[in-house]
Amino acid sequence: MHLNRIRTLTIATVTAAALTLAAGACQPGGGGTAPPAPTTASATFTTSFASLGAPKCTAGPIDWSAAPITVPAGPGNGQPVTTTQPSSEFFPSGGRCQLQYRFTDLRPGRWRLGVAAGVASGVCEADLKAGLTFVTTTAGSCSVSG
C-alpha cells in the first residue's frame, strides 16, 4: 500500500513538472520565440450592395485592383496588382450581397484599391501599414481600420 502511494506521488510530480515545462514554452519569455513582426502590408477589401430581397447574389466577373500612390522603398510589391475573379453566386446576409478580396505582400504606403463588378464598384485610398488593414467601400464611402 505504501509503495503504491509513492508511485502515485512520483507520477503526479513528474506529470506536473512536464505540464509546467510545456506551458512555459508557450508563454512570453518561456523559452519560445515570438514570430517576427510583419514587414509587408495586406489589405482585405470589401464592398457590398443591396440584395433587394433576392435569395441569391450574382456578381462577376469581378475586377480587383491595387495601385500604389506613395510607396517608399522597402520590402513587398510596389507595383500595381490586378486580378479578375469569374462570376459567382452566393447568399446575401442582412439584406446585403458582400464581395471581399485580400491583397497580400504589398509594400507599406498609400494605395488606391478598386473593385469593378457592376453595382458593386468602388475605389478607396488607404494608408497600408505592415500587417493587415481592412478597407470597405459601400455606396461611394470608404472606411479603413486595422
Contacts in CASP RR format, 6 or more apart in sequence:
PFRMAT RR
TARGET T0000
AUTHOR 0000-0000-0000
METHOD contacts of the structure
MODEL  1
MHLNRIRTLTIATVTAAALTLAAGACQPGGGGTAPPAPTTASATFTTSFA
SLGAPKCTAGPIDWSAAPITVPAGPGNGQPVTTTQPSSEFFPSGGRCQLQ
YRFTDLRPGRWRLGVAAGVASGVCEADLKAGLTFVTTTAGSCSVSG
24 30 0 8 1.000
24 31 0 8 1.000
25 31 0 8 1.000
25 32 0 8 1.000
26 32 0 8 1.000
28 34 0 8 1.000
37 130 0 8 1.000
38 130 0 8 1.000
38 131 0 8 1.000
39 75 0 8 1.000
39 76 0 8 1.000
39 130 0 8 1.000
40 75 0 8 1.000
40 76 0 8 1.000
40 77 0 8 1.000
40 104 0 8 1.000
40 105 0 8 1.000
40 106 0 8 1.000
40 107 0 8 1.000
40 108 0 8 1.000
40 130 0 8 1.000
40 131 0 8 1.000
41 76 0 8 1.000
41 106 0 8 1.000
41 107 0 8 1.000
41 108 0 8 1.000
41 109 0 8 1.000
41 111 0 8 1.000
41 128 0 8 1.000
41 129 0 8 1.000
41 130 0 8 1.000
41 131 0 8 1.000
41 132 0 8 1.000
41 133 0 8 1.000
42 102 0 8 1.000
42 103 0 8 1.000
42 104 0 8 1.000
42 105 0 8 1.000
42 106 0 8 1.000
42 128 0 8 1.000
42 131 0 8 1.000
42 132 0 8 1.000
42 133 0 8 1.000
43 66 0 8 1.000
43 102 0 8 1.000
43 103 0 8 1.000
43 106 0 8 1.000
43 111 0 8 1.000
43 113 0 8 1.000
43 126 0 8 1.000
43 128 0 8 1.000
43 132 0 8 1.000
43 133 0 8 1.000
43 134 0 8 1.000
43 135 0 8 1.000
44 100 0 8 1.000
44 101 0 8 1.000
44 102 0 8 1.000
44 132 0 8 1.000
44 133 0 8 1.000
44 134 0 8 1.000
44 135 0 8 1.000
45 64 0 8 1.000
45 66 0 8 1.000
45 100 0 8 1.000
45 101 0 8 1.000
45 102 0 8 1.000
45 103 0 8 1.000
45 113 0 8 1.000
45 114 0 8 1.000
45 115 0 8 1.000
45 124 0 8 1.000
45 135 0 8 1.000
45 136 0 8 1.000
45 137 0 8 1.000
46 98 0 8 1.000
46 99 0 8 1.000
46 100 0 8 1.000
46 134 0 8 1.000
46 135 0 8 1.000
46 136 0 8 1.000
46 137 0 8 1.000
47 98 0 8 1.000
47 99 0 8 1.000
47 100 0 8 1.000
47 115 0 8 1.000
47 117 0 8 1.000
47 120 0 8 1.000
47 121 0 8 1.000
47 122 0 8 1.000
47 136 0 8 1.000
47 137 0 8 1.000
47 138 0 8 1.000
48 96 0 8 1.000
48 97 0 8 1.000
48 98 0 8 1.000
48 99 0 8 1.000
48 120 0 8 1.000
48 138 0 8 1.000
49 57 0 8 1.000
49 96 0 8 1.000
49 97 0 8 1.000
49 119 0 8 1.000
49 120 0 8 1.000
50 95 0 8 1.000
50 96 0 8 1.000
50 97 0 8 1.000
51 57 0 8 1.000
51 92 0 8 1.000
51 94 0 8 1.000
51 95 0 8 1.000
51 96 0 8 1.000
51 97 0 8 1.000
53 92 0 8 1.000
53 95 0 8 1.000
54 92 0 8 1.000
54 97 0 8 1.000
55 91 0 8 1.000
55 92 0 8 1.000
56 89 0 8 1.000
56 90 0 8 1.000
56 91 0 8 1.000
56 92 0 8 1.000
57 89 0 8 1.000
57 90 0 8 1.000
57 91 0 8 1.000
57 92 0 8 1.000
57 97 0 8 1.000
58 87 0 8 1.000
58 88 0 8 1.000
58 89 0 8 1.000
59 87 0 8 1.000
59 88 0 8 1.000
59 90 0 8 1.000
59 97 0 8 1.000
59 99 0 8 1.000
59 117 0 8 1.000
59 118 0 8 1.000
59 120 0 8 1.000
60 85 0 8 1.000
60 86 0 8 1.000
60 87 0 8 1.000
60 88 0 8 1.000
60 117 0 8 1.000
60 118 0 8 1.000
61 84 0 8 1.000
61 85 0 8 1.000
61 86 0 8 1.000
61 87 0 8 1.000
61 117 0 8 1.000
62 84 0 8 1.000
62 85 0 8 1.000
62 87 0 8 1.000
62 88 0 8 1.000
62 99 0 8 1.000
62 101 0 8 1.000
62 115 0 8 1.000
62 116 0 8 1.000
62 117 0 8 1.000
62 120 0 8 1.000
63 82 0 8 1.000
63 83 0 8 1.000
63 84 0 8 1.000
63 115 0 8 1.000
63 116 0 8 1.000
63 117 0 8 1.000
64 82 0 8 1.000
64 83 0 8 1.000
64 84 0 8 1.000
64 85 0 8 1.000
64 101 0 8 1.000
64 103 0 8 1.000
64 113 0 8 1.000
64 114 0 8 1.000
64 115 0 8 1.000
65 80 0 8 1.000
65 81 0 8 1.000
65 82 0 8 1.000
65 83 0 8 1.000
65 112 0 8 1.000
65 113 0 8 1.000
65 114 0 8 1.000
65 115 0 8 1.000
65 116 0 8 1.000
66 80 0 8 1.000
66 81 0 8 1.000
66 82 0 8 1.000
66 103 0 8 1.000
66 106 0 8 1.000
66 111 0 8 1.000
66 112 0 8 1.000
66 113 0 8 1.000
66 114 0 8 1.000
67 80 0 8 1.000
67 81 0 8 1.000
67 111 0 8 1.000
67 112 0 8 1.000
68 78 0 8 1.000
68 79 0 8 1.000
68 80 0 8 1.000
68 107 0 8 1.000
68 109 0 8 1.000
68 110 0 8 1.000
68 111 0 8 1.000
68 112 0 8 1.000
69 109 0 8 1.000
69 110 0 8 1.000
69 111 0 8 1.000
69 112 0 8 1.000
69 125 0 8 1.000
70 109 0 8 1.000
70 110 0 8 1.000
71 78 0 8 1.000
71 107 0 8 1.000
71 108 0 8 1.000
71 109 0 8 1.000
71 110 0 8 1.000
71 111 0 8 1.000
72 107 0 8 1.000
72 108 0 8 1.000
72 109 0 8 1.000
74 107 0 8 1.000
74 108 0 8 1.000
75 107 0 8 1.000
76 105 0 8 1.000
76 106 0 8 1.000
76 107 0 8 1.000
77 105 0 8 1.000
77 106 0 8 1.000
77 107 0 8 1.000
78 106 0 8 1.000
78 107 0 8 1.000
81 103 0 8 1.000
81 106 0 8 1.000
83 101 0 8 1.000
85 101 0 8 1.000
90 97 0 8 1.000
92 98 0 8 1.000
97 120 0 8 1.000
99 115 0 8 1.000
99 117 0 8 1.000
99 120 0 8 1.000
101 115 0 8 1.000
103 113 0 8 1.000
106 128 0 8 1.000
108 128 0 8 1.000
108 129 0 8 1.000
108 130 0 8 1.000
109 127 0 8 1.000
109 128 0 8 1.000
109 129 0 8 1.000
110 125 0 8 1.000
110 126 0 8 1.000
110 127 0 8 1.000
110 128 0 8 1.000
111 125 0 8 1.000
111 126 0 8 1.000
111 128 0 8 1.000
112 123 0 8 1.000
112 124 0 8 1.000
112 125 0 8 1.000
113 123 0 8 1.000
113 124 0 8 1.000
113 125 0 8 1.000
113 126 0 8 1.000
113 135 0 8 1.000
113 137 0 8 1.000
114 121 0 8 1.000
114 122 0 8 1.000
114 123 0 8 1.000
114 124 0 8 1.000
114 137 0 8 1.000
115 121 0 8 1.000
115 122 0 8 1.000
115 123 0 8 1.000
115 137 0 8 1.000
116 122 0 8 1.000
122 137 0 8 1.000
122 140 0 8 1.000
123 137 0 8 1.000
124 135 0 8 1.000
124 136 0 8 1.000
124 137 0 8 1.000
124 142 0 8 1.000
124 144 0 8 1.000
125 142 0 8 1.000
126 133 0 8 1.000
126 135 0 8 1.000
126 142 0 8 1.000
126 144 0 8 1.000
127 133 0 8 1.000
127 144 0 8 1.000
132 146 0 8 1.000
133 144 0 8 1.000
133 145 0 8 1.000
133 146 0 8 1.000
134 144 0 8 1.000
134 145 0 8 1.000
134 146 0 8 1.000
135 142 0 8 1.000
135 143 0 8 1.000
135 144 0 8 1.000
136 142 0 8 1.000
136 143 0 8 1.000
136 144 0 8 1.000
END
